[in-house]
């Protein structure tokens, strides 16, 4: 059988989009030919060396509605002339162009919802912008042949709001049994996008009550605000900004941490129903974590207690910092994380992904 070629279009930097890389690698090793098309940003680094092709689009407009319009125009003409058997849009911001090309070429359309676009913190309290994203979803999702998203809560929400069947494909790390766990070097770690509502504003002032430093591995829209907060709090010697790092470097550093930080403000359903890949990254590093008390994380913690759940208040976070630092708890959470890796891993999750694609092309 000729391998089906899947064009995957995303408004993200492919160098750091671990979900897309995992999915593409799985497709590539299971009888498909993925082709990744993403965005080129000013701070983009070289693409990783993969066994499938990748490319990035450079936009004149970097933010705002004009950027989304330009992205879809460029995607449309790019995808229209590419060899492919199906198109996958990643989030609603690429769906219009992908929908149009799929209809013109009469090929299957797949949708991968990384988040709830109408409910992200930057949008959920802006009614006009929120209405635009709901309109895009209601116009184009009915034409999608296969849809999946990252958490069970979002599966249920999308079914209810858009009357569209979604499947669950979680953001889970590979289980690499050859990677050894490291002795803790005693620092807190934050991994991921430094964007609105990620808990750093609440966590950083609490470093005054801790003798441990914080390592921030990531970048984002709020980075300058966080840098200024560190200066204002006179904590420059206690906070290290490592920036965006390649996945291989992240995997070397994470196991040395005391605990990972996975906190979110309750700003829109996209956060409330989220299931962040950092949750599983901390688990696979074998470290405890301080995790927001949202439903997805409560469910997982009930299965394997790999850290401490916390409300998004400074007293609650400070208490969680104390609880995760009790030696008996540290040991118990680390053992639970090591056990959980055997169940929560991409090797198990990709079976569901391939089953969905195989069924689509039956």
C-alpha positions in Angstrom: 0.0 0.0 0.0 1.3 3.5 -0.9 1.9 5.5 2.2 -0.6 8.3 2.7 1.0 11.8 2.8 -0.5 14.1 5.6 0.1 17.8 5.5 0.1 19.3 9.0 -0.3 23.1 9.2 0.4 24.9 12.5 0.7 28.5 13.7 3.7 27.5 15.9 7.5 27.2 15.8 8.1 23.6 14.9 11.5 23.5 16.7 9.7 23.7 20.0 6.3 22.1 19.3 6.9 18.7 20.9 3.3 17.5 20.3 3.6 17.9 16.6 7.0 16.3 16.5 5.7 13.3 18.5 2.6 12.9 16.3 4.7 13.2 13.1 7.3 10.7 14.2 4.5 8.3 15.1 2.8 8.7 11.8 6.1 8.3 10.0 6.9 5.1 11.7 3.4 3.6 11.2 2.9 3.8 7.4 2.2 7.5 6.8 4.3 10.4 5.3 3.8 13.5 7.4 4.9 17.0 6.2 5.0 19.7 8.8 4.3 23.3 7.9 4.7 25.9 10.6 5.7 29.5 11.4 9.1 31.2 11.2 9.6 33.6 14.1 12.3 36.2 14.8 13.8 34.0 17.5 13.4 30.6 15.6 16.3 28.2 15.7 17.2 25.6 13.1 14.7 22.8 12.6 15.5 19.4 14.2 16.8 16.7 11.9 13.8 14.4 11.3 13.0 11.6 8.8 10.1 13.6 7.4 10.0 17.0 5.7 9.4 20.3 7.5 9.0 23.9 6.4 8.1 27.3 7.9 6.3 30.3 6.6 7.6 33.8 7.3 4.8 36.4 7.9 5.0 40.2 7.4 2.5 40.6 10.3 3.6 38.9 13.5 0.5 39.5 15.7 -3.1 40.4 15.6 -5.9 39.8 13.1 -3.8 40.7 10.1 -1.3 38.0 11.1 -4.1 35.3 11.2 -5.4 36.6 7.8 -2.0 36.5 6.2 -1.2 33.1 7.7 -4.3 31.6 6.1 -3.7 33.2 2.7 -0.2 31.9 2.6 -1.2 28.5 3.9 -4.0 28.3 1.2 -1.6 28.8 -1.7 1.1 26.7 -0.2 -1.2 23.7 0.6 -3.0 24.0 -2.7 0.0 22.8 -4.7 1.5 20.2 -2.3 1.2 16.5 -2.9 -1.0 15.1 -0.1 -3.7 12.6 0.7 -5.1 14.5 3.8 -4.6 17.9 5.5 -4.4 18.4 9.3 -5.2 21.8 10.7 -3.7 22.5 14.1 -6.0 24.8 16.1 -8.7 27.1 14.7 -6.2 29.7 13.4 -5.2 27.4 10.5 -8.6 25.7 9.9 -10.1 28.1 7.3 -7.2 27.6 4.8 -7.0 23.9 5.5 -10.8 23.5 5.1 -10.8 25.4 1.7 -7.9 23.3 0.3 -9.4 20.0 1.5 -12.7 20.9 -0.1 -11.1 21.9 -3.4 -9.0 18.8 -3.6 -11.7 16.6 -2.1 -9.4 15.0 0.5 -9.9 14.2 4.2 -9.6 17.1 6.7 -8.2 16.4 10.2 -8.3 18.9 13.1 -5.9 18.8 16.1 -7.1 21.2 18.8 -4.2 22.0 21.1 -6.4 24.5 23.1 -9.8 26.1 23.3 -9.2 29.2 21.2 -12.3 31.1 22.3 -11.4 30.6 25.9 -7.6 31.3 26.1 -6.8 34.0 28.7 -6.1 36.6 26.1 -9.5 36.1 24.5 -12.1 34.9 27.0 -13.0 38.3 28.3 -13.0 40.0 24.8 -16.5 39.2 23.5 -15.9 40.3 19.9 -12.7 38.3 19.5 -14.3 35.4 21.3 -17.2 35.5 18.9 -14.9 35.4 15.9 -13.3 32.1 17.1 -16.7 30.5 17.9 -17.8 31.5 14.4 -14.7 30.0 12.8 -15.3 26.8 14.7 -19.0 26.6 13.8 -18.4 27.4 10.1 -15.6 24.9 9.5 -15.6 22.1 12.1 -18.7 20.4 10.5 -16.4 19.8 7.4 -13.7 18.0 9.5 -13.5 14.2 9.0 -11.4 13.5 12.1 -10.9 15.7 15.2 -8.9 15.2 18.4 -7.8 17.2 21.4 -5.6 17.1 24.5 -7.9 16.4 27.4 -11.1 14.6 28.2 -12.7 17.9 29.5 -12.1 19.5 26.1 -13.4 16.5 24.3 -16.7 16.9 26.2 -16.8 20.7 25.9 -16.2 20.6 22.1 -18.9 17.9 21.7 -21.4 20.1 23.7 -20.5 23.5 22.2 -19.8 22.6 18.5 -21.8 19.3 18.2 -18.7 17.7 16.8 -17.2 14.3 17.8 -13.7 14.8 19.2 -11.2 12.1 20.3 -8.6 12.2 23.0 -4.9 12.3 22.2 -3.0 13.6 25.2 0.3 15.4 25.3 2.4 12.7 26.9 6.2 12.3 26.8 8.0 9.3 25.4 9.1 6.8 27.9 12.9 6.3 27.5 14.0 3.5 29.8 17.7 4.2 28.9 17.6 7.7 30.5 18.8 7.6 34.1 17.3 9.6 36.9 19.6 12.2 38.5 20.2 13.3 42.1 18.3 16.4 42.9 20.3 19.7 42.8 17.5 21.3 44.8 16.0 23.9 42.5 12.4 24.6 41.5 11.8 24.4 37.8 9.2 26.0 35.5 9.0 24.5 32.0 7.0 26.0 29.1 5.5 29.2 27.7 5.9 32.3 29.9 2.5 33.6 29.0 -0.4 35.2 30.9 -1.7 33.3 33.9 1.1 30.7 34.2 1.6 31.2 37.9 5.0 32.8 37.9 3.7 36.1 39.3 2.3 34.2 42.3 5.3 31.8 42.7 8.3 34.1 42.4 7.5 36.3 45.5 7.4 33.1 47.6 11.1 32.5 46.9 11.7 34.9 49.8 10.5 32.0 52.0 12.7 29.4 50.2 16.5 28.9 50.0 16.1 27.2 46.6 16.5 28.9 43.2 14.0 28.8 40.4 15.0 27.9 36.9 12.7 29.1 34.1 13.0 27.1 30.9 10.9 28.8 28.3 9.9 32.1 26.8 6.7 34.0 26.0 4.7 37.2 25.9 5.1 37.9 29.6 8.8 37.3 29.8 9.8 40.9 30.2 7.1 41.4 32.9 8.6 38.4 34.8 12.1 39.7 34.5 10.9 43.0 35.9 9.1 41.2 38.7 12.3 39.4 39.7 14.2 42.7 39.8 11.5 44.4 41.8 11.5 41.5 44.3 15.3 41.7 44.5 15.5 38.0 43.5 17.9 38.2 40.6 20.4 35.8 42.3 17.6 33.3 43.0 16.0 33.1 39.5 17.8 31.7 36.4 16.3 32.4 33.0 17.5 29.5 30.8 15.3 30.4 27.8 13.9 28.0 25.3 16.0 24.9 25.2 16.1 21.9 22.8 14.1 18.9 24.1 17.3 16.9 24.7 18.7 19.6 26.9 15.5 19.9 28.9 15.5 16.1 29.6 19.0 16.5 31.0 18.1 19.3 33.4 14.6 18.3 34.6 15.6 15.2 36.6 17.9 17.4 38.7 15.1 19.6 39.9 13.5 19.6 43.4 10.0 20.0 42.0 8.3 21.3 38.8 5.8 24.2 38.8 2.5 23.6 36.9 0.2 26.5 38.0 -2.5 28.3 36.1 -5.0 31.1 36.9 -8.6 30.3 36.3 -8.9 32.6 33.2 -11.1 30.9 30.7 -12.0 27.3 30.0 -8.9 26.7 27.9 -6.8 26.8 31.1 -9.5 25.1 33.3 -9.8 22.2 31.0 -6.1 22.0 30.1 -3.8 19.0 30.4 -0.3 20.5 29.9 2.5 18.5 28.5 4.7 19.8 31.3 2.7 17.6 33.7 3.9 14.5 32.0 7.4 16.0 31.4 7.9 16.3 35.1 6.6 12.8 35.6 9.0 11.3 33.1 11.8 13.3 34.7 10.9 11.5 38.0 10.4 14.7 40.0 7.5 15.9 42.1 5.4 18.8 41.1 3.2 21.5 42.4 0.1 21.4 40.3 -3.1 23.5 40.0 -6.2 21.9 41.4 -8.1 21.6 38.1 -10.2 18.6 37.2 -7.8 16.9 34.8 -4.9 17.0 37.2 -7.1 15.9 40.1 -8.1 12.8 38.1 -4.5 11.9 37.3 -3.3 12.6 40.9 -6.0 10.2 42.1 -4.4 7.5 39.9 -0.8 8.3 40.9 0.0 10.9 43.5 3.0 12.5 41.8 2.9 15.8 43.6 0.8 18.3 45.5 -2.4 19.9 44.2 -2.7 23.6 45.0 -5.2 26.4 44.7 -4.0 29.6 43.0 -3.4 31.6 46.1 0.0 32.5 47.7 -0.9 30.8 51.0 -1.9 27.7 49.2 1.2 27.6 47.0 3.5 28.3 50.0 1.9 25.4 51.8 2.4 23.2 48.7 6.1 24.2 48.6 6.4 23.1 52.2 4.6 19.8 51.6 6.6 18.8 48.6 9.8 19.5 50.5 9.1 17.1 53.3 11.7 14.3 52.8 9.1 11.5 53.1 6.9 13.2 50.5 9.8 13.9 48.1 10.6 10.2 48.1 7.0 9.1 47.8 6.2 11.5 44.9 9.4 10.5 43.1 8.6 6.8 43.4 5.0 7.5 42.1 6.4 9.4 39.1 8.7 6.5 38.2 5.8 4.1 38.4 3.4 6.4 36.4 5.8 6.6 33.5 5.0 3.0 32.7 1.4 3.9 32.1 1.5 7.6 31.1 3.7 7.5 28.0 3.6 8.3 24.3 4.1 4.7 23.3 0.7 3.9 24.8 -1.0 7.1 23.6 0.2 6.8 20.0 -1.7 3.5 19.6 -4.9 5.6 19.9 -3.6 8.1 17.3 -2.7 5.5 14.7 -6.0 3.7 15.3 -7.9 7.0 14.4 -5.8 7.5 11.2 -6.1 3.9 10.1 -9.9 4.1 10.5 -10.0 7.4 8.5 -8.3 5.7 5.5 -10.1 2.4 5.6 
